[in-house]
């Protein structure tokens, strides 16, 4: 059993990760901006829910203290992506160092994941362009991890394509390069996150996962 802290626990990926971690017997701290907005989390006596800003390095380090692993699944859609994601990456890296957290797993975005040909998915023909500023914000956060995280055991996991929002979890997954048609449920992504916390097999890379 490990002590796992999940930033962005109110979102769909974060919520699935909290549930998967609880099911596996881990002690879980769920971090959200406003606990009052998440009564289902606060009603679970097995989950400690607390307020926190994933871009505040001091707060992040304080919350991480005493945990074995951290999951960053947070997004602030009201903040500029090119500001939020790099700031969150720096804060979680700094917090991991200061708190002695052994494993940092980040929920990434398929758009910045390389395809089998090596090009980022967002640069392939016919890929939607209207949210490119959001893709580039994620890419900037991932670049902070690569450039500044050599001393932290981090990993970025994302869907290889997109989430299957209404699908039935398969209970399994596979690693895959980016592919626009690829899909995975939130629950199956959470399985991959927990597997990589319990039995780390990949370090300091961004990997895609899909249903198999």
N, C-alpha and C positions, 0 to 999 in steps of 0.2 A: 504494500500500500504506500502511495506517495501523497504528498501534499501539493496540489495543483491549483494555481491561480489563473483565472480566465478573465482577461480584459475584453470588454464588449460582450459580456454574457447575456445581454438583453436582445442581441441580434439573433438571426436564425442559425448561423454557424456557431456562434458562441453558446447559444442555448442547447444546441445538439451536443456540443462538447461537454458542457456541464452535466447533461444527462448521461452521456456515455461514461464519463469519469466516475459519477456516482454509482452507476451500474457495476463498474469494475471494483468498487470498494475503496476508491481514493477519497481523501479529504479534499473538499473543493471550496475555494473562495471565488465568488462571482462578483466581478467589478462592473458596475454600471454608473452612468452619470447621475441618475436619480432613482434610488431604490423604490421610492413610492410609486413609480410607474410600472413596477414589475412585481405585483403582489403574488404571482405564482412562484417566483423564485424565493421571495421572503417567507412564503408559507412552508417551504421545504426545510424542515428542521436539520436536515443533513447538509445543507449548503449555507455557508456564511456569506451574506450579501453585504457589500459595502460600496460607498460612493468613491469614485476616483476618475481622474482625467489621465488618459494614457499618454498625453504629451507632457505631463508634469513630472520631470525626472525625479524630484525629491519625493513626491507622493508615490510614484511607481516603486521606487526603492523601498520605501517604508512598507508598502503593501506586500511586496515580494518577500520581505524578510520572513524566514522560517519555511519557505516553500521549496520544493525540489524541482519544480518545473513551472513554466509560465506559457500561456497561450495568448497571443495577441490577435483577436478577431474583431477589433473595434474599427469603426468608421464614423466620421462626423460629416454628414452630407451638407451641413451648413458652413463648413470651413473650406477654404481653398485646398484642393487635393495636393497641390505642390507644396503646401505649407504643412498640412496635417500629417501626411504619411511619412515624410522625412523626420518631422518632430517626434512622432510616435516611435519610429525606428531608433532614433537617438536615445529617447527616454527609456525604452525597454532594454536596449543594450547597456546603458548606464545603470539601470536598476538591477539588471542581472549581475553585473560586476559587483556592485556595492552590497547586494543581498546574498551573493554567493549561490545564485540559482544555477543549477546544473544544465538546464535544457530550456531553450526558448524556441517555440514553434509559432510561426506567423501564418495566418490565413491570407494568401495572396490572390492574385487576379490572373485568369487565364490569358487575358489580352497581352500581357507582357512576357508570357512563357514562350520559349522557342518551339516552333513546329518541327517536324521531322527534317525539314530542309534547312533548319537553323535560323529562319527569320522569325521575329516576334509575330504572334498571331495577329496583333493589331495592324501589322504592315502587309498582311496578305490581301489579295484582290477581293473586293466585295465585302470586306469586314466593316461593320458600322463605324462611321467616323464621328458621329455627333457627340460621343462621350470621350473623345480622344484626350481631352484635358484631364479626365479622371484616370484614364489608363496611364498617362504620363506621370501623374501624381503617385500612383502605385509604383511605377518604375523608379521614380526618384527615391521612394522609401526603400525599395530593394537594393538600390545602389548604395545607400547609406549602410545597410547591413554588410554588403560585400566589401566596401571600402574601409569601414570602421569597426567591423565585428570579428576580426581575426582571432581575438582572444575569448570569444563567446561561442558556445555550442548552439548555433542557431540553425533553423531550417525553415524554408517557406514551402507550404503546400497549398495548392489551389486546384479547383476543377481543371481538367485538361481542356474543357470547353465552356460549360456552363452548369449551373445547378438544375437538377430535375426537381422543380418545386413541388409537384404534386405526385411524384412517383413513389412506389413502394420500395423501401430499403432492401438491398440485396443481401446485406450482411457480409459483403466482400468487396474488393476493389483491386485495381492494378495501377501501377505507375505507367504513364503514357506521355508522349510529347503533345503539344497543343494541337487541337483539332476542333474546328468550329462546331461540328456535329456531336462532339463528345458530351456525355452527361453523367452526373453523379448526384445522389441525394445528399442532403445535409447530414443525415445519420451516417451514411457510408464515408463521407469525408471525415466525420468525427472519429470513426474507427481508425482511419489512417493516422490521424493526429495522435490518438491515444497509443496506437502501436509504436509510433516513432518516439513517444515519451517513454514507454515501458521498455522498448528494445530498440534503441537508436540504430538505424542502419544507414542513414544519410546525414551528412553534415555540410553546412554552409553552401547550400545550393537551393534552387527553386525547382520543385518537381510538381508535375501534374498528376492527378489521379482521376480515374474514371471507373464506372461500373463495368464488371466483366461477366 
